[in-house]
Amino acid sequence: MTTPIQPADAQRHLEESLASVREALTGLRFGTVALTVHEGRVVQIDVTEKKRLKPS
């Protein structure tokens, strides 16, 4: 059985999640950011960055 999330805890988690997503997006030029959500909470952030190589 899971413990219910208190409103203050939910708000703090939301703010932390948004800060983490913002950090993942900072400086990303090409790529993807994928969020994994479990029971309404962000539990994982995957960042895949593509590096473009100039033809030689």
Contact map, one row per residue, 1 for C-alpha under 8 A:
11100000000000000000000000000000000000000000000000000000
11110000000000000000000000000000000000000000000000000000
11111000000000000000000000000000000000000000000000000000
01111100000000000000000000000000000000000000000000000000
00111110110000000000000000000000000000000000000000000000
00011111110000000000000000000000000000000000000000000000
00001111111000000000000000000000000000000000000000000000
00000111111100000000000000000000000000000000000000000000
00001111111110000000000000000000000000000000000000000000
00001111111111000000000000000000000000000000000000000000
00000011111111100000000000000000000000000000000000000000
00000001111111110000000000000000000000000000000000000000
00000000111111111000000000000000000000001000000000000000
00000000011111111100000000000000000000001000000000000000
00000000001111111110000000000000000000000000000000000000
00000000000111111111000000000000000000000000000000000000
00000000000011111111100000000000000000000100000000000000
00000000000001111111110000000000000000000000000000000000
00000000000000111111111000000000000000000000000000000000
00000000000000011111111100000000000000000000000000000000
00000000000000001111111110000000000000000000100000000000
00000000000000000111111111000000000000000000000000000000
00000000000000000011111111000000000000000000000000000000
00000000000000000001111111110000100000000000001000000000
00000000000000000000111111110000100000000000000000000000
00000000000000000000011111110000000000000000000000000000
00000000000000000000000111111000000000000000000000000000
00000000000000000000000111111110000000000000000010000000
00000000000000000000000000111110000000000000000010000000
00000000000000000000000000011111000000000000000011100000
00000000000000000000000000011111100000000000001111000000
00000000000000000000000000000111110000000000001110000000
00000000000000000000000110000011111000000000111100000000
00000000000000000000000000000001111100000000111000000000
00000000000000000000000000000000111110000111110000000000
00000000000000000000000000000000011111000111100000000000
00000000000000000000000000000000001111111111000000000000
00000000000000000000000000000000000111111110000000000000
00000000000000000000000000000000000011111000000000000000
00000000000000000000000000000000000011111100000000000000
00000000000011000000000000000000000011111110000000000000
00000000000000001000000000000000001111011111100000000000
00000000000000000000000000000000001111001111100000000000
00000000000000000000000000000000001110000111110000000000
00000000000000000000100000000000111100000111111000000000
00000000000000000000000000000000111000000001111100000000
00000000000000000000000100000011110000000000111110000000
00000000000000000000000000000011100000000000011111000000
00000000000000000000000000011111000000000000001111100000
00000000000000000000000000000110000000000000000111110000
00000000000000000000000000000100000000000000000011111000
00000000000000000000000000000000000000000000000001111100
00000000000000000000000000000000000000000000000000111110
00000000000000000000000000000000000000000000000000011111
00000000000000000000000000000000000000000000000000001111
00000000000000000000000000000000000000000000000000000111
